[in-house]
Structures are given as C-alpha cells and as structure tokens.
C-alpha cells in the first residue's frame, strides 16, 4: 500500500498564483539542483522561492511533454532567465549553449517520480482514518467477546459480535476516539473512529455473529465497533488552490495529542465539505494574538493575529477535514486560526 500511495501522481504546485504576481526568489538560492531520492516538490520549490506554492510560475517546460510536473531522482533543475523572468529548466543544457525545447519521452515507472509532499506522513489517514457521527458509531454492531470467551483478541482469532451485520461481509473494527467540537458554537462535528483491525463475517444467528480477524493493529476488546468497509475515491492528484469559499476556521486537534504543532504534523480543522473544502485546498495559519495590558490606559488589548504557517487539506468529511502542515514559521497550537492564503 505504501508503494501505491507514493506512486500517486501529484501536481502539488499547480496552484493559485494570480496573474501578475512577482516571484520572490529566496536569498542564497542555488543555481541548479540535482533531484535526489526522498525529495519532494514542496522541498525543492522552497529552495528557490520564498513562497513555494508559486512553483508553476517558476517551472518552465515544453507543453508537448506529457505530465511535466513528474520529475525523477537524477534530473537536473537549473535556474535560468527567460524574457526577464526566472524559470527552472529540467535537464538543462550546459552554460553558453542553446536551450532547445523539444518533445521527449521517458520510460520509467511512475512510482519512481518524486512525490509533491511526504506521503508516508498522511498514508494512514488516506487509507483508514474515519470521522463519523456520534449516532452512527453508537448504533454500529460491537464486539461481544472472543470466541473462547476471552476479552481481547488479535489477527487470526475468531470473535463474537452483536448487532446488525446485514450490510456487508467485511467490516473494519474501530475504537471510539476524540470527539470533535466547534470551538465557537460547541456543535459536535464528528467522532474519530480509530482503525484497529478488519474482520470477515463467518456466520450469524439472530443478532449474534461470528467473525474472524484478518488484521489488527492493536488488541481488539469488548465494545469495539464494527463499521462496513468504506468505499471511496482515493485522490490520485493533489492540485493545491485557494478554497472555493472564503472560509475561516480553526485547528481543533492534532494527531498524537501534542501541545505544539510543527511542519509535517497532521491536524484537524473545523471546516469540511459543507464549507466546500476539498483535498488540495491550501490555507494560511495564524497564531491568535495575545491579550496585553496597555501601560497607559490599563485597558486589556488583544494584539493582532500573526501569520505563522501554511497547510494543505488532504481529506475532508462533512464537518471536519484532515490537513498537513507544510510550513510552520513558529510553534503552532490547537485553536490557531486558518483562512484563505
């Protein structure tokens, strides 16, 4: 599965740069760079640009070449100037020679292309993580006991379940996780269903079923819940852009329950499909201003919010979304604001 996820064709930097925007080259940027295994498009663009999401303005390619955003270890990227604008040319010709752009063909496994972002960080969320309603989880069938009466079980064991097993023959096994609430309205946005295994239905008698566990990530216990295996489209491309709507929201949780958030951490937002938020949407992160006392008037004054990072949504649900922090200029925290970049 890891290879499949890494093989996704991502056009990460085909984004939302507005016409007329001026590229800001990073101080001390290299003149050329040889792509290495383990690189990402985001990392490489960050070597040349202050704002990495303006990558398409920098990337210079022959439009006749199919999928020019796929670059591979060993490719040479060279910074050049064309019509007064900085551009990157892949496998550029030596200095003082004429750069001739012609159609070309590369025979290579698409999974060898470098990804746009480090997909190993978000792979578990792309394949297994779910957010469901509290009612959906409460009404789902549950683990009654191990087949031999034991209270814990693992892969290869048979277990008993109770509830309605008429919806499918294969079920994911989940444990109730964090309850997501809107920090302003208090609305319940969803419940995290933590994946802990997979089970196949063997037989049913009234509302009691026998199942066999074919996968487990931790011990399966009584009262863990069964949900039908999720059928959904796995995005083959992330094409970052500004959200359709001018959405303002908050970071409401972070994977692992950390107190501080940094680059490549996965966070949960209180925005989702109902806000027209979708995979690929890029948002700016703002740390909330502090409350200080005016030394002259003794008034309590809130300082301005400060832009402190960038994140990209990679999975959205009805009321919440998962996002990857691509850049953190200072420590972030749950409660920080997110808005259109």
C-alpha atoms as one frame of an Amber mdcrd trajectory, in Angstrom:
protein
   0.000   0.000   0.000   2.876   2.324   0.817   4.256   1.956  -2.710   0.814
   2.646  -4.154   0.413   5.797  -2.109   3.887   7.017  -3.021   3.078   6.369
  -6.654   0.256   8.879  -6.733   0.775  11.456  -9.439   0.720  14.736  -7.623
   0.716  18.132  -9.293   1.254  19.839  -5.961   2.374  23.186  -7.205  -0.308
  23.740  -9.886  -1.968  26.212  -7.643  -3.463  29.594  -7.165  -0.800  32.109
  -8.190  -2.610  35.124  -9.586  -1.603  36.660 -12.893   0.847  39.448 -12.377
   2.293  38.060  -9.132   6.018  38.630  -8.925   8.149  35.668  -7.981  10.265
  36.236  -4.903  13.459  34.205  -5.167  14.870  33.027  -1.882  18.088  34.633
  -0.700  21.006  32.279  -1.252  19.065  30.066  -3.648  21.093  27.576  -5.723
  21.621  27.993  -9.459  20.988  24.320 -10.090  19.899  21.248  -8.189  20.151
  17.503  -8.797  16.955  15.742  -7.689  17.591  13.066  -5.061  15.556  10.144
  -3.797  13.455  11.329  -0.874  12.966  14.855  -2.256   9.511  16.372  -2.639
   8.340  19.111  -4.999   7.491  21.238  -1.979  11.023  20.936  -0.576  12.649
  21.739  -3.914  10.445  24.759  -4.585  11.287  26.003  -1.093  14.966  26.069
  -2.041  14.284  28.604  -4.789  11.198  30.556  -3.672  10.083  32.383  -0.552
   6.539  31.219  -1.333   6.744  27.587  -2.511   3.155  27.438  -3.800   4.167
  29.738  -6.686   6.001  26.781  -8.202   4.071  26.817 -11.535   5.304  30.366
 -12.169   8.891  29.114 -11.890   8.570  25.746 -13.616   9.493  26.007 -17.295
   8.658  23.098 -19.551   7.767  22.047 -23.063   3.944  21.814 -23.160   4.226
  18.905 -25.593   5.804  16.768 -22.869   3.163  14.767 -21.045   2.970  15.396
 -17.286   5.953  17.779 -16.987   5.460  18.011 -13.220   6.742  14.474 -12.823
  10.438  14.732 -12.017  12.749  11.933 -11.027  15.905  11.348  -8.995  18.873
  12.319 -11.166  17.044  15.108 -13.014  18.982  18.370 -13.080  16.951  21.517
 -12.402  18.693  24.715 -13.477  17.612  28.284 -12.753  17.597  30.447 -15.882
  16.082  33.721 -17.056  13.630  33.830 -19.976  12.104  37.137 -21.088  13.248
  38.728 -17.850  11.613  36.097 -15.637  13.274  33.364 -13.565  12.442  29.828
 -14.702  13.577  26.312 -13.855  14.532  24.025 -16.718  14.728  20.288 -16.246
  17.900  18.622 -17.568  19.123  21.996 -18.801  21.876  22.274 -21.387  25.400
  23.348 -20.323  26.265  27.036 -19.880  26.618  29.132 -23.054  24.705  26.575
 -25.105  21.343  26.976 -26.781  18.387  25.590 -24.834  16.192  23.802 -27.356
  12.867  22.588 -26.057  11.562  19.570 -27.963   9.201  16.700 -27.210  10.881
  13.919 -25.255   9.963  10.545 -23.810  10.893   8.982 -20.504  10.318   5.288
 -19.903  10.102   4.957 -16.163   7.786   3.550 -13.549   5.514   6.397 -12.475
   6.100   5.346  -8.880   9.732   6.447  -9.293   8.675  10.084  -9.654   9.232
  12.156  -6.546   6.021  12.996  -4.689   4.859  16.520  -4.050   4.658  16.036
  -0.290   5.931  13.290   2.059   3.029  10.896   1.611   4.214   8.447   4.258
   3.066  11.024   6.831  -0.540  11.035   5.636  -0.810   7.477   4.259  -2.665
   6.081   7.316  -5.215   8.901   7.050  -5.697   8.302   3.322  -6.378   4.613
   3.775  -8.072   4.012   7.141  -8.961   7.006   9.307 -12.619   7.986   9.540
 -14.799  10.607  11.130 -18.404   9.554  11.739 -21.405  10.888  13.577 -21.902
  10.001  17.225 -25.187   8.258  16.351 -23.574   6.181  13.577 -20.922   4.859
  15.938 -23.382   4.252  18.791 -25.728   2.226  16.549 -22.963   0.149  14.940
 -22.587  -3.537  15.898 -19.938  -4.227  18.516 -17.517  -6.858  19.789 -19.308
  -9.107  22.265 -16.398 -11.372  23.259 -13.699 -13.616  21.917 -14.908 -16.944
  20.514 -13.435 -18.702  23.574 -14.785 -16.111  25.978 -11.551 -14.120  26.106
 -11.828 -10.350  26.396  -9.036  -9.457  23.955  -8.211 -10.845  20.518  -5.855
 -10.317  17.587  -5.340 -11.247  13.940  -6.242 -14.874  13.279  -8.686 -15.130
  16.199 -12.419 -15.614  15.934 -14.663 -13.201  17.814 -18.357 -12.764  18.508
 -20.186  -9.606  17.561 -23.670  -8.359  18.280 -25.866  -6.105  16.163 -26.948
  -5.734  12.548 -24.422  -7.429  10.249 -26.635  -7.389   7.151 -24.828  -4.520
   5.417 -21.634  -6.319   4.373 -19.429  -9.383   4.798 -16.243  -7.472   5.607
 -16.047  -4.936   8.422 -13.498  -2.555   9.817 -13.027  -2.686  13.573 -12.910
   0.733  15.220 -12.468   2.218  18.654 -14.124   5.443  19.710 -11.615   8.277
  19.628 -11.715  12.035  20.038 -14.986  13.941  19.839 -14.571  16.984  17.603
 -16.400  20.136  18.689 -16.620  23.560  17.113 -14.649  25.916  19.400 -17.117
  28.775  18.830 -20.578  27.187  18.638 -19.940  23.989  20.610 -21.517  21.935
  17.792 -20.500  18.275  17.692 -18.686  17.986  14.359 -17.979  14.264  14.460
 -16.298  11.435  16.310 -12.941   9.973  15.388 -13.258   6.248  14.637  -9.776
   4.829  15.239  -8.998   1.888  12.957  -7.739  -1.165  14.850  -8.476  -4.076
  12.516 -10.513  -5.837   9.837 -12.901  -8.800  10.220 -14.744 -11.153   7.882
 -18.235 -12.356   8.686 -18.473 -16.171   9.044 -21.987 -16.822  10.355 -24.918
 -15.148  12.113 -27.568 -16.419  14.497 -30.210 -13.786  15.234 -28.218 -10.722
  16.273 -25.030 -12.577  17.239 -22.340 -13.065  14.588 -19.090 -14.997  14.371
 -16.249 -13.187  12.643 -12.584 -13.883  12.018  -9.980 -11.159  12.428  -7.667
 -10.948   9.428  -5.866  -7.783  10.517  -5.279  -5.997  13.800  -3.109  -3.040
  14.756  -3.738  -3.491  18.466  -5.720  -5.764  20.771  -9.413  -5.999  19.896
 -11.565  -5.541  23.001 -15.188  -5.869  24.011 -17.388  -2.946  22.902 -15.137
  -2.043  19.954 -17.331  -1.233  16.968 -17.789  -2.729  13.500 -18.348  -0.459
  10.505 -18.790  -1.603   6.890 -15.626  -1.154   4.858 -15.562   2.311   3.384
 -15.774   2.635  -0.384 -14.355   5.943  -1.510 -12.245   7.511  -4.217  -8.571
   7.823  -3.345  -7.332  11.085  -4.836  -4.631  10.446  -7.414  -3.639  14.115
  -7.556  -3.492  16.977  -5.120  -3.735  20.256  -7.005  -3.354  22.990  -4.387
  -5.541  26.023  -4.774  -7.357  28.538  -2.675 -10.670  27.192  -1.278 -13.785
  27.893  -3.327 -15.311  29.859  -0.469 -13.579  32.425   1.705 -13.531  30.149
   4.733 -12.295  30.977   8.216 -11.832  28.239  10.778  -9.640  26.749  13.489
  -7.244  23.925  14.158  -9.261  21.813  16.608  -6.991  18.788  17.096  -3.566
  17.392  16.263  -2.575  13.790  15.698  -0.957  12.325  18.789  -2.412  14.912
  21.178   0.656  17.144  21.003   0.639  20.560  22.665   2.717  22.212  19.946
   2.372  21.749  16.201   5.153  21.945  13.624   5.871  21.164   9.978   4.549
  17.806   8.703   2.142  17.384  11.611  -1.381  16.259  10.751  -4.130  18.481
  12.152  -7.929  18.508  12.154  -9.911  21.588  11.058 -13.482  22.562  11.948
 -14.186  23.019   8.236 -15.370  20.344   5.843 -17.372  19.527   2.751 -20.266
  21.716   3.878 -17.796  24.632   3.664 -16.816  23.425   0.165 -13.392  22.469
   1.474 -11.770  19.672  -0.516  -8.420  17.864  -0.861  -5.756  20.175  -2.242
  -7.108  23.341  -0.637  -4.279  25.383   0.868  -4.871  27.658   3.856  -2.749
  30.051   5.852  -2.349  29.532   9.593  -2.465  32.464  12.015  -1.473  32.311
  15.654  -4.033  34.062  17.816  -2.976  37.374  19.275  -2.142  37.731  22.939
  -4.085  39.811  25.467  -1.849  42.527  26.908  -2.404  45.426  29.268  -1.985
  48.927  27.899   0.622  50.597  30.169  -1.034  53.995  29.777  -4.766  53.266
  29.943  -4.637  49.905  31.758  -7.016  48.545  29.107  -6.840  44.896  28.076
  -5.912  44.891  24.399  -5.729  41.954  22.004  -2.690  42.003  19.730  -3.110
  41.224  16.002  -3.094  37.650  14.737   0.218  36.700  13.127   0.588  34.584
  10.002   2.703  31.605  11.042   2.368  28.796   8.500   0.709  27.021   5.590
  -1.289  23.773   5.496  -2.942  21.662   2.817  -6.180  19.705   3.216  -5.768
  16.094   2.088  -9.059  14.581   3.265 -12.398  16.184   4.011 -15.537  14.941
   5.733 -18.918  16.640   6.114 -17.931  18.888   9.021 -14.168  18.437   9.543
 -11.013  17.953   7.481  -7.544  16.492   7.899  -4.667  18.713   6.774  -0.879
  18.517   6.623   1.162  21.446   7.930   3.561  22.209   5.078   5.315  25.126
   6.715   5.469  26.356  10.301   7.387  29.562  10.924   6.854  29.272  14.672
   5.249  26.740  17.042   1.538  26.345  16.325  -1.213  25.093  18.615  -4.778
  23.888  18.743  -7.013  26.948  18.496  -4.940  28.753  15.863  -6.882  30.320
  13.007  -6.933  29.159   9.391  -8.108  31.206   6.440  -7.645  31.595   2.686
  -3.991  32.295   1.794
